[in-house]
Amino acid sequence: MIRILRRTAMMLALATPALAQTYPSQPVTLIIPFAPGGPTDALSRIMVEPFSRELGGNVVIENVGGAGGTIGANRVATARPDGYTLMLHNIGMATAPTLYRRMPYDTLTAFETIGLVSPVPMTWIGRPDFPANGFAGMLAYIRERGDRVNVAHAGLGSASQLCATLLQAQMRQAVTTVAFRGTGPVFAEVMAGRIDLVCDQTTSTTPYITSGRVKAFAITADARLPSLPDLPTANEQGTPFEVTVWHGMYAPRGTPRVVVDRINAALRATLRDPRLIARMAELGTAPEPEARVTPEAHRAFLEAEIARWRPILTAAGEYAD
Ligand code: MLT
């Protein structure tokens, strides 16, 4: 397999000048390694129209959920490195290498980084009839009921799983976690009262919170958001708890540099689109500063994040499932 990929990469390198002129000449698949309806999917769907326009081709979203994003990421790691398979993924790229005993790919060698996309705060939300209010109420309920409280997440190596792990480690209290293929399918379960709690990003939770279909307890940012002005931060409710999820775009390793640069230019132009910026603000996020939307800044940040999370998640080991 590795030999075939290497040969493909060599053939692509020889064809690079021609490729630069014709790319993209067919639809580009953007893999979302989670189920539809979650925050990664939501971010991709508001980006796809300006991104297609800036790239000058048709970008098609494909959801490949499961195993905390690693199944979709593996699809990209093993795809032809020709620029026609890309991925939008989150902070899980940096936590999965510590959480999995065996990964199907090496995060640092299997991908070309294209650029960072946007940082998104998280929110703790719960079923509409959750019998406590506010973050302190939620924590007291967890303390009282322990593992009789169920908390959904999108699998080992997902942002929601990171958030659930950090809370349990901070409280030194285990809950019962329930893994889904993404957090999209979790909302129906929360609204039906079958899932007690989930920590998920504002890009997917905002419409549920503002319409009152779920109970919201706290935002994990350092300040309230204009898009959710009534939702206090965990910090202001007396329990420091901050998590921000970052997103980045990837291509398979070996994608020619001219193509990476072309995709990066399209991504940077996309993130300057005023309508996209306005839509992002409604969902509690914003584009990364332009200096971070480069392959080099993204790679350096990914490396730093893997190193940052390793000791934290190793220490939280007993709560990481
Ligand atoms: C995550 O927990 O990583 C995301 O919420 C998963 C998703 O986008 O569905």
Boltz pocket constraint, residues with backbone or C-beta under 6 A from the ligand:
constraints:
  - pocket:
      binder: B
      contacts: [[A, 34], [A, 35], [A, 37], [A, 38], [A, 39], [A, 40], [A, 41], [A, 68], [A, 90], [A, 92], [A, 153], [A, 154], [A, 157], [A, 158], [A, 159], [A, 160], [A, 161], [A, 181], [A, 182], [A, 183], [A, 184], [A, 199], [A, 200], [A, 201]]
      max_distance: 6.0
